[in-house]
Amino acid sequence: MLSEHDLIETYRATLRPLYAYVSRRVGGDASLAEDLVQDTWMRAMDDWPSEGLPDQPLAWLIRVARNTLVSHFRRSRPELVEPALLDRVEGAPSAAADDPEAAAIINWGLARLRRSHAQLLEDFYFTGKTLREMALERALSERAIEGRLRRAREKLRKKIERIAPRDGRRAASTA
């Protein structure tokens, strides 16, 4: 049984890192970050009393927050993207950390990638994992991770280009 004390201590220990993760992912949009963190904790409050506290509560919360972010951005339809915004985020999706508009576009694109591609980009740009850490986790060489990251960036760029204006018109498909 999960005690109230354990729940409060877990909340205190995980709130800041969870909020930091979500805030980075939404470009500092405080209102959206707060809503997503609240949704994540509501899920924990639904699951933990019956299932018990996970071994790694922060990892559990971040996984739920990531899934909540993906769901949020799958439902959203971004407006036309200015070419200058594409230039800012094309080389490094982490550039969106302080720009809610850029973060919305990056997350919209990530939500449309295969899970493996999105996870690589998230681990590298948002979680800050090194190539070595990513290679060890996946039992691959660093060179293999570099290649997969390059392909994932290219796929993200193609997804985002779908909502970039072409001759003043919206691209045909945004799904």
C-alpha positions as CSV (number, residue, x, y, z in Angstrom):
1,M,0.0,0.0,0.0
2,L,1.3,3.4,-0.9
3,S,1.4,5.7,2.1
4,E,0.6,9.4,1.8
5,H,4.1,10.2,3.1
6,D,5.8,8.2,0.3
7,L,3.6,9.9,-2.2
8,I,4.4,13.4,-1.0
9,E,8.2,12.6,-0.8
10,T,8.1,11.2,-4.4
11,Y,6.2,14.3,-5.6
12,R,8.7,16.6,-4.0
13,A,11.7,14.6,-5.4
14,T,10.3,14.4,-9.0
15,L,8.4,17.6,-9.6
16,R,11.3,19.8,-10.6
17,P,13.0,17.4,-12.9
18,L,9.7,16.4,-14.5
19,Y,8.7,20.0,-15.0
20,A,12.2,20.8,-16.5
21,Y,11.8,17.9,-19.0
22,V,8.3,18.9,-20.1
23,S,9.2,22.6,-20.2
24,R,12.2,22.0,-22.4
25,R,10.0,19.9,-24.7
26,V,7.4,22.7,-25.0
27,G,9.9,25.5,-25.5
28,G,9.2,27.1,-22.1
29,D,5.4,27.4,-22.6
30,A,4.7,27.5,-18.9
31,S,0.9,27.0,-19.2
32,L,1.3,24.0,-21.5
33,A,4.1,22.5,-19.3
34,E,2.0,22.9,-16.2
35,D,-1.0,21.2,-17.8
36,L,1.1,18.3,-19.1
37,V,2.8,17.8,-15.7
38,Q,-0.6,17.9,-14.0
39,D,-1.9,15.3,-16.4
40,T,1.1,13.1,-15.8
41,W,0.7,13.3,-12.0
42,M,-3.0,12.6,-12.3
43,R,-2.1,9.4,-14.2
44,A,0.3,8.5,-11.3
45,M,-2.5,9.1,-8.8
46,D,-4.7,6.8,-10.7
47,D,-2.1,4.0,-11.1
48,W,0.2,4.1,-8.1
49,P,-2.3,3.5,-5.3
50,S,-3.3,0.1,-6.8
51,E,0.0,-0.8,-8.5
52,G,2.4,0.6,-6.0
53,L,5.3,3.0,-6.4
54,P,7.5,2.1,-9.4
55,D,11.1,1.3,-8.8
56,Q,12.1,4.5,-10.7
57,P,9.2,7.0,-10.2
58,L,10.9,9.8,-12.3
59,A,11.5,7.5,-15.2
60,W,7.9,6.3,-15.0
61,L,6.7,9.9,-14.9
62,I,8.9,11.0,-17.8
63,R,7.7,8.1,-19.9
64,V,4.1,9.1,-19.2
65,A,4.8,12.7,-19.9
66,R,6.5,11.8,-23.2
67,N,3.4,9.8,-24.2
68,T,1.2,12.7,-23.1
69,L,3.3,15.1,-25.2
70,V,3.0,12.9,-28.2
71,S,-0.7,12.6,-27.9
72,H,-1.1,16.4,-27.5
73,F,1.0,17.1,-30.6
74,R,-0.7,14.4,-32.7
75,R,-4.0,16.2,-32.1
76,S,-2.6,19.6,-32.9
77,R,-2.4,21.0,-36.4
78,P,0.3,23.7,-36.6
79,E,-0.1,26.8,-38.7
80,L,2.1,27.5,-41.7
81,V,5.7,27.5,-40.7
82,E,7.9,30.4,-41.7
83,P,11.1,29.4,-43.5
84,A,13.1,31.2,-40.9
85,L,11.7,28.9,-38.2
86,L,12.8,25.9,-40.2
87,D,16.3,27.3,-40.5
88,R,16.5,27.8,-36.7
89,V,15.5,24.2,-35.8
90,E,16.8,22.2,-38.8
91,G,20.3,21.6,-37.5
92,A,19.4,21.1,-33.8
93,P,15.9,20.3,-32.5
94,S,17.2,21.3,-29.1
95,A,17.2,24.9,-30.4
96,A,13.5,24.9,-29.6
97,A,14.1,24.8,-25.9
98,D,13.3,28.5,-25.5
99,D,10.9,29.0,-28.3
100,P,7.3,27.7,-27.8
101,E,6.6,28.0,-31.6
102,A,9.6,26.0,-32.6
103,A,8.9,23.5,-29.8
104,A,5.4,23.0,-31.1
105,I,6.7,22.3,-34.6
106,I,9.5,20.0,-33.5
107,N,7.1,18.0,-31.3
108,W,4.5,17.9,-34.0
109,G,7.1,16.3,-36.2
110,L,8.4,14.0,-33.5
111,A,4.9,12.7,-32.9
112,R,4.7,11.6,-36.5
113,L,8.0,9.7,-36.6
114,R,8.6,6.1,-35.9
115,R,9.1,5.6,-32.2
116,S,12.7,4.5,-32.7
117,H,13.6,7.7,-34.6
118,A,11.8,10.0,-32.2
119,Q,13.4,8.3,-29.2
120,L,16.9,8.8,-30.7
121,L,16.3,12.5,-31.3
122,E,14.7,13.0,-27.8
123,D,17.6,11.2,-26.1
124,F,20.2,13.2,-27.8
125,Y,18.6,16.7,-28.0
126,F,16.2,16.8,-25.0
127,T,17.6,14.4,-22.5
128,G,21.2,15.2,-23.3
129,K,22.5,11.7,-23.6
130,T,25.9,11.3,-25.3
131,L,26.4,9.1,-28.4
132,R,28.3,6.7,-26.1
133,E,25.5,6.4,-23.6
134,M,23.0,5.9,-26.4
135,A,25.2,3.3,-28.1
136,L,25.6,1.4,-24.8
137,E,21.9,1.4,-24.1
138,R,21.2,0.0,-27.6
139,A,24.1,-2.3,-27.8
140,L,25.3,-0.5,-31.0
141,S,28.5,1.3,-32.0
142,E,28.7,5.1,-31.7
143,R,29.1,5.2,-35.5
144,A,25.8,3.3,-35.9
145,I,24.1,5.8,-33.6
146,E,25.5,8.7,-35.6
147,G,24.0,7.2,-38.8
148,R,20.6,6.6,-37.1
149,L,20.6,10.1,-35.7
150,R,21.4,11.5,-39.2
151,R,18.5,9.5,-40.7
152,A,16.1,10.5,-37.9
153,R,17.0,14.2,-38.4
154,E,16.3,13.9,-42.1
155,K,12.9,12.2,-41.5
156,L,12.0,15.0,-39.0
157,R,13.1,17.6,-41.5
158,K,10.8,16.0,-44.1
159,K,7.9,15.9,-41.8
160,I,8.3,19.6,-40.8
161,E,8.7,20.6,-44.5
162,R,5.1,19.3,-45.0
163,I,3.8,22.4,-43.2
164,A,6.2,24.9,-44.7
165,P,4.7,27.2,-47.3
166,R,5.6,26.5,-50.9
167,D,4.8,29.4,-53.2
168,G,2.5,30.8,-50.6
169,R,0.4,27.5,-50.4
170,R,0.2,25.0,-47.6
171,A,1.6,21.6,-48.3
172,A,-1.0,19.1,-49.4
173,S,-0.7,16.7,-46.4
174,T,0.0,17.5,-42.7
175,A,-0.6,14.1,-41.3
